[in-house]
Amino acid sequence: MNKRTITINGNNFSNLEEFFNEVDNVLTKDLDWKTGHNFSAFNDLLCGGFGVHEYDESIKLVWQNSEKSKQDLNEMHEGQTIYETLVEILVDYLYRWANVGTKGKAL
């Protein structure tokens, strides 16, 4: 089964607010409300159901120009950089998909 590929492009942002705008552009579609611009909302958007991919649909997420993002998002947040926090959220998302089947039932 081919996964839908969604690309975040590090050239489209240089700070956290712009990152959240990029995420809105690639993970949402036709919403009549604004998403939260915070780490929890980013995690929620990865789960789907916001117009681009279905809730609990596994996706392939590509972060182009991530080295630029690593430099741009180097402010500290709770003991790690913002970039590291975002990567941690992505790793958690990938871990959930490796260990959870459809409808959220553990394999």
C-alpha positions as CSV (number, residue, x, y, z in Angstrom):
1,M,0.0,0.0,0.0
2,N,1.4,3.4,-1.0
3,K,1.4,6.1,1.6
4,R,0.5,9.6,0.8
5,T,3.6,11.8,0.7
6,I,3.4,15.2,2.4
7,T,6.4,17.5,2.2
8,I,7.4,20.2,4.7
9,N,9.9,22.6,3.1
10,G,12.4,24.2,5.4
11,N,13.0,27.0,2.8
12,N,9.4,28.2,3.5
13,F,10.0,29.2,7.1
14,S,12.7,30.5,9.4
15,N,11.0,30.6,12.8
16,L,8.4,28.6,14.7
17,E,5.3,30.7,13.7
18,E,6.3,30.3,10.0
19,F,6.8,26.6,10.6
20,F,3.2,26.3,11.9
21,N,2.0,28.2,8.8
22,E,3.9,25.7,6.6
23,V,2.3,22.8,8.5
24,D,-1.2,24.4,8.0
25,N,-0.5,24.7,4.3
26,V,0.5,21.0,3.9
27,L,-1.6,19.2,6.5
28,T,-4.9,21.1,6.3
29,K,-7.3,22.0,3.5
30,D,-10.7,23.9,3.4
31,L,-10.9,24.6,7.1
32,D,-13.2,27.4,8.1
33,W,-11.3,27.9,11.4
34,K,-7.7,28.4,12.4
35,T,-5.6,25.6,13.8
36,G,-3.6,26.1,17.0
37,H,0.0,27.1,16.5
38,N,1.6,25.0,19.2
39,F,3.3,21.6,19.6
40,S,0.1,19.8,20.7
41,A,-1.8,21.1,17.6
42,F,1.1,19.9,15.3
43,N,0.8,16.5,16.8
44,D,-2.9,16.5,16.2
45,L,-2.5,17.6,12.6
46,L,-0.1,14.7,12.0
47,C,-3.0,12.3,13.0
48,G,-5.1,13.6,10.1
49,G,-8.7,14.5,9.6
50,F,-8.1,18.1,8.6
51,G,-8.8,17.8,4.8
52,V,-5.5,16.4,3.5
53,H,-5.4,12.9,4.9
54,E,-7.9,10.9,6.8
55,Y,-7.8,10.5,10.6
56,D,-5.4,7.6,11.4
57,E,-4.2,7.4,7.8
58,S,-0.5,6.5,7.7
59,I,1.5,9.1,5.7
60,K,5.0,9.6,4.6
61,L,6.3,12.9,5.8
62,V,9.3,14.5,4.1
63,W,11.1,17.4,5.7
64,Q,13.1,19.1,2.9
65,N,15.9,21.4,3.8
66,S,15.8,20.1,7.4
67,E,19.4,21.2,8.0
68,K,18.3,24.8,7.4
69,S,15.5,24.3,9.8
70,K,17.8,22.8,12.4
71,Q,19.8,26.1,12.3
72,D,16.7,28.4,12.2
73,L,14.8,26.6,15.0
74,N,17.7,26.5,17.5
75,E,16.0,28.4,20.3
76,M,15.7,26.4,23.5
77,H,12.4,24.9,24.7
78,E,12.3,22.9,27.9
79,G,15.9,21.7,27.7
80,Q,16.1,21.1,24.0
81,T,15.9,23.2,20.8
82,I,12.6,23.8,19.1
83,Y,13.9,21.7,16.2
84,E,14.6,18.8,18.5
85,T,11.1,19.2,20.0
86,L,9.5,19.0,16.6
87,V,11.6,16.0,15.6
88,E,10.6,14.3,18.9
89,I,7.0,14.8,17.9
90,L,7.6,13.3,14.5
91,V,9.5,10.3,16.0
92,D,6.6,9.7,18.4
93,Y,4.2,9.8,15.4
94,L,6.3,7.2,13.6
95,Y,6.5,5.0,16.6
96,R,2.7,5.1,17.1
97,W,2.3,4.0,13.4
98,A,4.8,1.2,13.8
99,N,2.9,-0.1,16.9
100,V,-0.7,0.7,16.2
101,G,-3.0,-0.7,13.6
102,T,-6.1,0.9,12.1
103,K,-8.7,2.4,14.4
104,G,-6.1,2.8,17.1
105,K,-6.0,-0.8,18.1
106,A,-2.6,-2.1,19.2
107,L,-1.2,-4.9,17.1
